[in-house]
Amino acid sequence: MRCIFILLLSITLVSSALGEDIDSRFKSLEDRSADQERKIKEQQKTIESLRSASRTEASSQAGGGRLRLLDLSLDALVAAGTSTEDDESLQTQQGGGHDPRKRGFTVQNIELSLSGAVDPYFTGESHIVFFLDPLSGETKVELEEVFLTTTSLPYGLQLEAGHFFTEFGRLNPKHPHQWHWQDQSVINTRLFGPDGMRGPGFRLGWLMPLPWFSELHVGVQNANGETMASFLANEEFFQERPIGNRPFVNRGVKSLKDLVYLARLDSSWDVRDDLTVKLGLSGLYGPNATGPDGETFIYGADLVVKWRPGGGERGWPFVLWESEIMKRDYRAAAFFDNSDPANVVDLSATPLRDWGAYTQVLYGFHPGWAAGVRYDFATGSGESIGGRAADPFRDNRHRISPVIAWHASEFSRFRLQYNFDRADHLPDKEAHSVWLGAEIMYGAHAAHAY
C-alpha cells in the first residue's frame, strides 16, 4: 500500500511539473509569435514607405530628366565705354533697349529667373528684368517672360503658353545674356523694337519624325503692346519710334485677323562628328497701327555652322558662324485727319519695305578666350514722312563690330567690343564706339553655350 502511495505521489509531481513546463513553452511560443508579428508589421510599413518614396521620385521625372521644384538665378550685364556720338544720339544709334548706350556706365540688364516643375505635366519659367534708363537714371522693371511648357504630349508635340519671346530667327528668342556680342543687331532692332518681339499667346511645336532634327512651330500672340513694334504696338511706342513717322491709330481686337501669327521651321544636321549645320525659316503676319487696313508681313531665314573637334577642353576650340536675313513688308493704311483746319493730314496708303542682315563669326582659340567680328546691314524702300534718310530706324545702315571675350569661368564673362557705324541719319555719317562689358551669373542658371 505504501508503495502504491509513493507511486501515485510521484506520478502527480511529475504530471504537475510537466504541465508547468508545457504552459511555459506555450507562453514562450505566444511571445515569440507576437514579436514576429510586430516585426512583420514594421517591415510592411518600411516597404510601403519605400514604395511611396519611389512613386514620389517617379512623379518628379519627365522626359528622362529630373525636374526640380524651383531654380532661382540672377544674371547681371553692365558696360562701360564711350562714343563719338553724345548720349542723346546713342539712344537711336544703339537702338536696342539693353545695348550699351551711354558714355560712362550702362546697367544693361539684371535678370531674375525662376524655373522648375509645376507637376509631372508642366514646367514653368519666369524672367523679370531690371535696368537703369541711360538718360534719366530711373530704375525700369520689365516682365520679360512667364510661361508654361508641356512635358508629356504625344506625337512629338510641345505646347508653350503665357508671355514669351516670339520664336522668329536666332536672335529674337534669346535673352541679352545669351548674345555673343554686347548689342542687338541693327535689323532686329528695326523690325522687333528695342526689347525684342514678345507677348501673350501660345506656341505649338512639333518634332517631326525625320532622320534629322526638324521642328515646326506655329503660334498666335496679341498684336498690341510696346514689344509688338511692327504690329499694333501702342501710342507710347509710336511717340518714341513711329514707323515711317506715320500717325498712331488705336485698333481693338474684333476678329482673329487682329492677332499675330507665327510659322517657323528649324532643322539641324550633323554633317560630321565635329560639324553641325542649322537652317531656319520664319514668317509673321498681323495688323499694324496705321489704320483699319494696315497689315504687316515679316519673312526671315537663318543659318548656323558650328565646328567643334573632339578632345577639347571646356568646349574649346570652336568656330561659330551665324547669319540672319529678314524683310518687313509694312503696308501702311491711308490716313485722313481734318480736326485742325490749319493742319489737315492726308496720307495715302503706302508700302514701307525694310530689309537687312547680319553675319558673325566667333572663334574660340584658347580655353576661356574667343574673338570674332560681326557685320550688320539694313536698308529699305518707301519714304518716311520727312524722308527715309533722316529716319534713324529706316535709313541706310552699316556696322562692323570686332569683339574679344574672356570667360573667367562658365558663369562670368568680360567682352571688349568696337563698333564702326555708317548711317545716313548721323550728322557726320559715321560714328565710333568702344564698350567694355562684364557679366556675372549665379544660382541655378545654364552656363554659356556655343
C-alpha positions in Angstrom: 0.0 0.0 0.0 2.8 2.3 0.9 4.5 1.6 -2.4 1.3 2.4 -4.3 1.0 5.7 -2.4 4.6 6.7 -3.3 4.0 5.8 -6.9 0.8 7.9 -7.1 2.6 10.8 -5.5 5.5 10.6 -7.9 3.1 10.5 -10.9 1.3 13.5 -9.5 4.5 15.5 -9.0 5.8 14.6 -12.5 2.5 15.5 -14.1 2.4 18.8 -12.3 6.0 19.6 -13.4 5.2 18.6 -17.0 2.1 20.8 -17.0 4.0 23.8 -15.8 6.7 23.2 -18.4 4.1 22.9 -21.2 2.4 26.1 -20.1 5.7 27.8 -20.0 6.6 26.7 -23.5 3.2 27.8 -24.9 3.6 31.2 -23.3 7.1 31.4 -24.8 5.8 30.5 -28.3 3.0 33.1 -28.0 5.5 35.8 -27.0 7.8 34.8 -29.9 4.8 34.8 -32.3 3.7 38.2 -31.2 7.2 39.6 -31.6 7.5 38.1 -35.1 4.1 39.6 -36.0 5.3 43.1 -34.7 8.5 42.8 -36.8 6.4 41.8 -39.9 4.2 44.8 -39.4 7.3 47.1 -39.1 8.7 45.6 -42.3 5.4 46.1 -44.1 5.5 49.8 -43.0 9.1 50.1 -44.3 8.1 48.5 -47.6 5.1 50.8 -48.0 7.3 53.9 -47.1 9.8 52.8 -49.8 7.0 52.4 -52.3 5.6 55.8 -51.5 9.1 57.4 -51.9 9.5 55.6 -55.2 6.2 57.0 -56.5 7.2 60.5 -55.4 10.5 60.1 -57.2 8.8 58.8 -60.4 6.4 61.7 -60.4 9.3 64.2 -60.4 10.6 62.7 -63.6 9.7 63.8 -67.1 11.4 63.4 -70.4 14.3 61.4 -68.8 15.4 64.3 -66.6 14.6 65.2 -63.0 12.5 68.3 -62.5 13.5 70.5 -59.5 10.7 72.2 -57.7 12.3 75.6 -58.2 15.5 77.1 -59.7 16.4 80.6 -58.8 19.1 82.6 -60.5 20.3 86.1 -61.3 22.3 87.4 -64.3 23.9 90.9 -64.4 25.1 92.7 -67.5 26.9 96.0 -67.2 29.1 98.0 -69.6 31.5 101.0 -69.6 32.5 102.9 -72.7 32.4 105.9 -74.9 31.4 107.0 -78.4 31.9 109.9 -80.8 28.1 110.4 -80.5 26.6 112.1 -77.4 24.1 110.3 -75.1 21.1 111.6 -76.9 22.3 110.3 -80.3 23.3 107.0 -78.8 19.6 106.2 -78.0 19.0 105.7 -81.7 22.5 104.7 -82.8 22.5 101.9 -80.2 18.8 101.3 -80.6 18.5 98.1 -78.5 16.9 98.6 -75.1 19.7 96.6 -73.5 22.6 97.8 -75.6 25.4 99.8 -74.1 24.2 103.3 -74.9 25.7 105.9 -72.6 29.1 107.5 -72.3 30.4 106.2 -69.0 28.5 103.3 -67.5 25.3 101.4 -68.5 23.4 98.9 -66.4 22.1 97.0 -69.3 20.2 94.1 -67.9 19.7 92.5 -64.5 17.6 89.4 -65.0 16.0 87.4 -62.2 14.9 84.0 -63.3 12.7 81.3 -61.7 12.0 78.0 -63.3 11.1 74.4 -62.3 8.4 71.7 -62.3 4.8 72.6 -61.9 3.7 69.0 -61.8 4.5 65.8 -63.9 2.9 67.5 -66.9 4.2 71.1 -67.0 7.3 73.1 -66.3 7.2 76.8 -65.7 9.6 79.8 -66.3 9.5 83.5 -65.4 12.1 86.2 -66.1 12.0 89.6 -64.6 14.4 92.3 -65.8 15.7 95.4 -64.1 17.8 98.2 -65.7 18.6 101.9 -65.4 17.4 104.4 -68.0 20.7 105.7 -69.5 19.4 109.3 -69.7 17.3 109.7 -66.5 18.9 107.1 -64.3 15.4 105.8 -63.4 15.1 102.2 -62.5 13.0 100.2 -65.0 11.3 96.9 -64.5 10.1 94.6 -67.2 8.2 91.3 -67.2 10.4 89.6 -69.9 8.7 86.2 -69.9 6.4 84.0 -67.9 5.1 80.8 -69.4 4.2 77.1 -69.0 5.6 74.3 -71.2 4.2 70.8 -71.5 6.4 67.8 -70.9 4.4 64.7 -72.0 2.2 65.4 -75.1 2.2 62.6 -77.6 3.4 62.5 -81.2 6.4 64.8 -80.6 4.2 67.8 -79.7 5.0 70.5 -77.2 2.8 73.4 -76.1 4.1 76.7 -74.7 1.6 79.2 -73.3 2.0 82.5 -71.5 4.0 85.7 -72.2 7.2 84.8 -74.2 9.6 85.8 -76.9 8.3 85.1 -80.4 10.3 82.3 -82.0 11.4 84.2 -85.1 15.0 83.6 -86.2 18.0 83.1 -83.9 18.5 86.3 -82.0 14.9 87.4 -81.1 14.1 84.4 -78.8 17.4 84.9 -76.9 17.8 86.8 -73.7 20.6 89.5 -73.7 23.0 87.4 -71.7 22.8 84.7 -74.4 24.1 87.1 -77.1 27.7 86.7 -78.2 28.0 90.4 -78.9 27.1 93.1 -76.4 24.3 94.7 -78.5 21.4 93.7 -80.6 21.8 93.6 -84.4 20.6 96.6 -86.4 17.9 94.8 -88.4 16.5 93.1 -85.3 16.1 96.5 -83.5 14.3 97.9 -86.6 11.8 95.1 -87.0 11.2 93.9 -83.4 11.9 97.1 -81.4 14.3 97.8 -78.5 13.2 94.9 -76.3 12.6 92.1 -78.9 9.2 90.9 -80.0 7.3 89.1 -77.3 3.7 89.0 -76.0 0.9 86.8 -74.5 -0.2 83.8 -76.6 0.7 80.2 -77.3 3.1 78.3 -79.5 2.8 74.7 -80.6 6.0 72.8 -81.6 6.1 69.5 -83.5 9.3 67.4 -83.6 8.8 65.8 -87.0 9.7 62.1 -87.4 12.6 62.6 -89.8 16.1 61.2 -90.0 17.5 64.6 -89.0 16.3 67.1 -86.3 13.4 69.1 -87.7 10.9 71.0 -85.7 7.9 73.0 -86.9 6.5 75.9 -84.8 3.2 77.7 -85.1 2.0 80.3 -82.7 -0.5 83.1 -82.0 0.1 86.2 -79.9 -1.5 89.5 -79.1 -0.6 92.2 -81.7 -0.6 95.2 -79.3 1.9 96.4 -76.7 5.3 98.1 -76.7 7.1 94.9 -77.6 5.0 94.5 -80.8 6.8 97.2 -82.8 5.9 96.1 -86.3 2.2 95.4 -85.5 -0.3 97.2 -83.3 2.3 98.4 -80.8 0.9 101.2 -78.6 0.8 105.0 -78.5 3.8 105.4 -76.2 6.0 103.3 -78.6 4.9 105.5 -81.6 5.7 108.6 -79.7 9.3 107.4 -79.5 9.7 105.3 -82.7 6.9 105.8 -85.2 7.4 103.5 -88.2 7.8 105.8 -91.2 6.8 108.7 -88.9 3.2 107.7 -89.6 0.5 108.7 -87.0 -0.7 106.1 -84.5 -4.2 104.6 -84.9 -5.6 102.7 -82.0 -7.1 99.4 -83.0 -9.0 96.9 -80.9 -9.4 93.1 -81.3 -12.5 92.5 -83.4 -11.6 89.2 -85.0 -8.9 86.6 -85.4 -7.3 88.8 -88.0 -6.3 91.2 -85.2 -3.8 88.8 -83.8 -0.2 88.0 -84.8 0.6 84.6 -86.4 3.9 82.8 -86.5 5.3 79.9 -88.5 8.8 78.6 -88.2 10.8 75.6 -89.4 14.0 74.7 -87.6 16.3 72.0 -88.9 19.7 70.7 -87.9 22.2 68.2 -89.5 25.4 66.7 -88.1 27.5 66.8 -91.2 30.4 65.2 -89.4 31.1 64.4 -85.7 32.7 67.9 -85.4 30.5 69.9 -87.7 26.8 70.9 -87.3 24.6 72.9 -89.7 21.4 74.5 -88.7 18.9 76.2 -91.0 15.7 78.1 -90.1 12.8 79.7 -92.0 10.4 82.1 -90.2 7.3 84.1 -91.1 4.9 86.5 -89.3 1.6 88.1 -90.2 -0.6 90.6 -88.3 -2.3 94.0 -88.3 -0.3 97.3 -87.8 -1.1 100.6 -86.2 -1.6 102.8 -89.2 -5.3 102.2 -89.7 -8.0 99.5 -90.3 -6.4 98.3 -93.5 -2.8 98.3 -92.2 -1.1 94.9 -92.1 2.5 93.6 -91.8 4.4 90.6 -93.2 7.9 89.7 -91.9 10.0 86.9 -93.5 13.4 85.6 -92.5 16.0 82.9 -93.0 18.9 82.0 -90.7 22.0 79.8 -90.9 24.3 78.5 -88.2 27.5 76.5 -88.9 29.3 75.2 -85.8 32.7 73.4 -85.7 34.0 71.8 -82.5 36.5 69.0 -82.7 36.6 66.2 -80.1 39.0 66.1 -77.3 38.8 69.8 -76.5 38.8 71.5 -73.1 35.5 73.1 -71.8 34.2 73.2 -75.4 37.3 74.9 -76.9 38.4 75.2 -79.6 35.4 76.1 -81.8 34.2 78.2 -84.7 30.7 79.5 -84.8 29.3 81.2 -87.9 25.8 82.7 -87.6 23.8 84.7 -90.1 20.2 86.0 -90.5 18.4 87.8 -93.2 14.9 89.3 -92.8 12.5 91.6 -94.5 9.4 93.5 -93.4 6.5 94.5 -95.7 4.7 97.2 -93.7 1.6 98.1 -95.5 0.6 101.5 -94.1 -3.1 102.4 -94.4 -4.5 105.6 -95.7 -4.9 108.3 -93.1 -7.0 111.5 -93.0 -7.4 114.0 -90.2 -9.1 117.4 -90.6 -9.7 118.0 -86.9 -7.4 121.0 -87.2 -8.4 123.0 -90.3 -5.0 124.7 -90.3 -3.2 121.4 -90.3 -5.1 118.8 -92.3 -3.3 115.4 -92.6 -4.0 113.4 -95.7 -1.7 110.4 -96.2 -2.2 107.8 -98.9 -1.7 104.1 -98.4 2.0 103.3 -98.8 4.1 100.1 -98.7 7.1 100.6 -96.4 9.7 97.8 -97.0 12.7 97.3 -94.8 15.3 94.5 -95.0 18.7 93.7 -93.7 21.0 91.1 -92.4 23.8 90.3 -90.0 26.6 87.8 -90.2 29.1 87.0 -87.4 32.0 84.6 -86.9 33.3 83.7 -83.4 36.5 81.7 -83.0 37.3 80.1 -79.6 41.0 79.9 -80.0 42.1 79.0 -76.4 40.1 77.7 -73.4 38.2 80.7 -72.0 39.0 83.0 -74.9 37.1 83.9 -78.1 37.4 86.5 -80.8 35.1 87.4 -83.6 33.6 90.0 -86.0 30.1 90.9 -86.9 28.8 92.8 -90.0 25.3 94.5 -89.9 23.4 95.9 -92.9 19.9 97.5 -93.1 18.1 99.5 -95.7 14.6 99.9 -97.1 12.2 101.5 -99.6 9.1 103.7 -99.4 9.5 107.1 -98.0 9.1 108.0 -94.3 7.4 111.3 -93.5 10.4 113.7 -93.5 12.5 111.4 -95.7 13.9 107.9 -95.1 17.5 109.2 -94.9 16.6 111.3 -91.8 14.7 108.4 -90.1 17.2 106.6 -87.7 15.1 103.4 -87.9 14.7 103.2 -91.7 17.9 104.8 -93.2 20.8 103.0 -94.8 23.0 101.5 -92.1 26.3 99.6 -92.0 28.1 98.4 -88.8 31.3 96.5 -88.3 31.9 95.1 -84.8 35.0 93.2 -83.7 34.9 91.6 -80.2 37.1 89.7 -77.9 35.7 87.8 -74.9 37.3 86.2 -71.9 35.4 83.6 -69.8 36.9 83.5 -66.3 34.5 80.6 -65.7 31.3 79.2 -67.1 29.5 81.9 -65.1 31.5 85.1 -65.6 32.5 86.8 -68.8 34.2 90.0 -70.0 34.0 91.4 -73.5 35.7 94.3 -75.3 33.8 95.5 -78.5 34.4 98.2 -81.0 31.6 99.5 -83.3 32.1 101.4 -86.5 28.7 102.8 -87.7 27.9 104.4 -91.0 24.4 105.8 -91.1 22.6 108.4 -93.2 20.9 110.0 -90.2 24.2 110.8 -88.4 25.4 114.4 -88.7 28.9 113.1 -89.8 27.5 109.9 -91.4 30.0 107.9 -89.2 30.4 107.0 -85.5 32.9 105.1 -83.4 32.2 103.4 -80.1 34.1 101.2 -77.7 32.4 99.1 -75.0 33.8 97.0 -72.2 31.2 94.7 -70.8 31.1 92.5 -67.7 28.7 89.7 -66.9 28.1 87.5 -63.8 25.7 84.7 -63.3 24.8 82.9 -60.0 22.2 80.5 -59.0 20.8 77.6 -61.0 21.4 79.1 -64.4 22.6 77.4 -67.5 26.2 78.2 -68.5 27.1 79.9 -71.7 26.6 77.6 -74.7 28.3 77.7 -78.1 
